[in-house]
């Protein structure tokens, strides 16, 4: 098949979750002799026209000049280019800015959209933006031939809200099995005697809830918080850094270091409350760490009984004071690693996507 992947800044991954998926899946498709194209921002660090058998199409992206609005122009440029390529399938990763151009999508291509999480629920957005995101979601559902949901919670929501079926295919991860404690000295921590958060510093990720509970608890170990210091993050740092246990260290995109930091931590906090199968949660599950997660349907569908859960800062305080819970680490982490091996490994996720897309092509050919 001839397939295009839209909706990311491009491959190889230089940004985040969808970019990581686009890299893994596109390379997988190329290895299976499919003709696969990924759209990249014109200023992506990778400037070649081929990446491990994948065709790279660079399109002008003015986000570096004008901010978030530039995403709409970039998506327009990608969709406009796709009209002349005669793709069998266009796989859209997310819908936020490309949804307004849905009428320009090529009519002969099958449009499949991964609906991501419920973006309009994110409290970091203004009411106006959240209203737009709700409209964008509806447009994406309307204009797509098929939908993919990366969590059961999102799938249920799409069925209930739009009466439209979707295919559940989760995100993927790779089991981390080569621990090296060299990175611990860089952050001045000791094995199993520190806790960790790795997340965008946004309200819906419950960073402040976790920190408040941590400060009130009797635990003496440091809490290392990884995430770019946006305005919200700067406010948190200013408010809570007077407690010597709390360390805001900024972003770190070195996956080997992050995997090792997860692996040797005492507790890993996952406060995400919005969205589907979160990539950082699967990475934590794959890294032999004991997870304390926000109590919501998205996290519980994945972790099930193999994690500790919190709703508020009091829960955090009590969990940390009852520090004997660390004894659960081996049982919980082994169970989560098995989940990654059996349900969330990249080979399986890639295969499910490929089979779903191929079957949709066959179905459409029969209709014709």
C-alpha positions, -999 to 999 in steps of 0.1 A, spaced: 0 0 0 10 36 -4 4 54 29 11 89 43 14 98 80 3 133 89 0 152 121 35 152 135 66 174 133 83 144 116 108 116 120 131 106 135 115 115 168 127 148 181 96 158 201 72 134 218 47 105 217 31 107 182 65 114 167 79 83 184 50 62 170 54 77 136 91 67 135 85 32 147 55 25 125 68 41 94 101 21 96 81 -10 103 59 -4 72 89 2 50 105 -31 62 73 -48 50 77 -33 15 49 -8 18 54 26 2 53 50 32 57 87 34 60 109 66 54 146 65 81 166 84 84 203 93 107 221 69 131 229 98 132 194 113 168 185 123 167 156 98 168 170 63 173 139 41 145 127 18 147 91 31 149 76 66 154 38 69 133 32 38 107 59 46 101 88 23 103 122 40 83 151 27 93 185 42 66 211 43 69 247 54 60 251 91 60 287 104 54 277 141 90 288 149 79 324 138 44 328 149 38 302 176 9 277 178 -10 293 149 18 281 126 6 245 132 -26 253 111 -5 265 82 18 235 84 -11 211 84 -26 230 55 6 226 36 8 189 43 -28 182 33 -24 203 2 7 183 -8 -11 150 -1 -37 158 -28 -12 152 -56 4 120 -42 -24 94 -48 -21 78 -14 -42 47 -7 -44 57 30 -37 89 50 -31 82 87 -37 113 108 -21 113 142 -44 136 162 -68 161 148 -63 195 166 -52 218 137 -57 197 106 -94 192 112 -103 227 99 -89 216 65 -109 184 63 -127 195 31 -93 196 14 -84 160 22 -80 139 -10 -113 122 -18 -98 90 -32 -76 83 -1 -90 64 29 -87 87 59 -79 71 92 -75 92 123 -60 84 157 -82 105 179 -56 109 207 -72 120 241 -99 144 248 -79 175 242 -107 199 250 -106 188 287 -71 201 292 -73 229 318 -42 246 304 -63 259 275 -86 289 277 -124 284 273 -122 297 237 -95 272 228 -114 244 245 -145 252 226 -125 251 194 -110 218 203 -144 203 208 -155 215 174 -122 201 159 -129 168 175 -164 166 159 -150 176 125 -123 149 127 -149 123 135 -171 135 106 -144 136 80 -126 104 88 -135 71 72 -122 52 102 -112 61 138 -85 46 161 -87 50 198 -56 43 219 -75 35 251 -107 18 260 -118 50 277 -115 70 245 -132 43 225 -162 43 249 -163 81 247 -164 81 209 -191 55 208 -212 73 234 -207 108 220 -207 103 182 -223 69 178 -193 60 156 -172 28 160 -134 30 165 -106 4 166 -88 1 199 -50 0 193 -28 11 222 5 29 221 37 8 224 68 5 246 100 -16 248 110 -34 279 140 -18 295 165 -45 306 199 -29 306 201 -9 338 232 13 345 232 34 377 259 59 363 233 86 358 223 87 395 254 106 405 245 133 380 214 140 400 230 132 434 206 104 443 209 69 456 192 37 444 157 33 457 160 65 478 144 91 455 110 96 438 104 109 403 79 127 380 84 128 342 57 150 326 48 182 310 42 207 338 5 213 332 -24 214 357 -41 183 344 -10 163 352 -15 169 389 20 180 396 10 204 423 -13 178 439 17 154 441 41 181 454 17 193 481 12 157 494 49 151 492 57 182 513 32 172 540 45 137 542 73 124 565 93 109 536 129 122 535 139 112 500 141 138 472 114 142 445 130 148 411 106 165 387 115 164 350 96 188 327 102 219 307 98 250 329 69 268 312 51 296 331 31 271 352 63 252 359 81 283 370 53 292 394 55 257 409 92 259 413 90 294 429 63 282 453 77 248 464 115 248 459 120 261 495 115 225 505 149 209 499 133 176 489 116 191 459 139 195 428 127 209 395 154 199 371 139 208 337 135 186 307 156 156 298 150 138 264 177 112 269 156 80 270 184 58 283 189 82 313 152 85 320 148 47 318 176 42 344 161 69 366 128 52 365 144 18 371 162 28 403 135 51 418 115 43 449 82 56 435 72 69 401 43 94 401 20 94 370 -5 123 375 -19 124 340 -57 128 342 -66 135 305 -60 115 274 -57 79 263 -28 55 266 -1 79 277 34 70 263 52 80 295 31 56 315 40 26 293 76 36 294 74 36 332 57 2 332 85 -11 310 112 3 333 106 -18 365 93 10 386 66 12 413 39 35 400 16 58 420 -10 70 394 -39 94 393 -72 74 399 -89 76 365 -103 53 339 -74 58 314 -47 48 339 -68 20 355 -75 4 322 -38 -1 317 -24 -6 352 -53 -25 366 -44 -36 402 -7 -33 396 -3 2 409 -11 25 438 -37 53 431 -44 88 444 -72 114 440 -58 142 461 -28 154 480 -40 137 512 -38 103 494 -2 111 484 7 120 520 -8 88 533 8 66 507 43 81 514 39 78 551 30 42 547 64 36 531 62 -2 536 43 -1 502 77 -2 485 76 -39 493 50 -42 465 75 -31 439 86 -65 426 51 -79 422 37 -48 406 66 -40 383 69 -76 371 32 -77 363 35 -44 344 65 -56 324 45 -86 314 17 -64 302 42 -45 280 55 -77 266 21 -92 259 -1 -62 250 20 -31 244 52 -42 227 60 -22 195 60 -53 172 24 -61 182 12 -25 180 28 -21 146 13 -53 133 -22 -44 146 -20 -10 128 -8 -26 96 -35 -53 96 -63 -28 104 -52 -5 75 -48 -33 50 -82 -47 59 -98 -13 54 -82 -11 19 -96 -45 10 -130 -35 23 -131 -4 3 -120 -22 -29 -149 -47 -25 -173 -18 -21 -161 -4 -55 
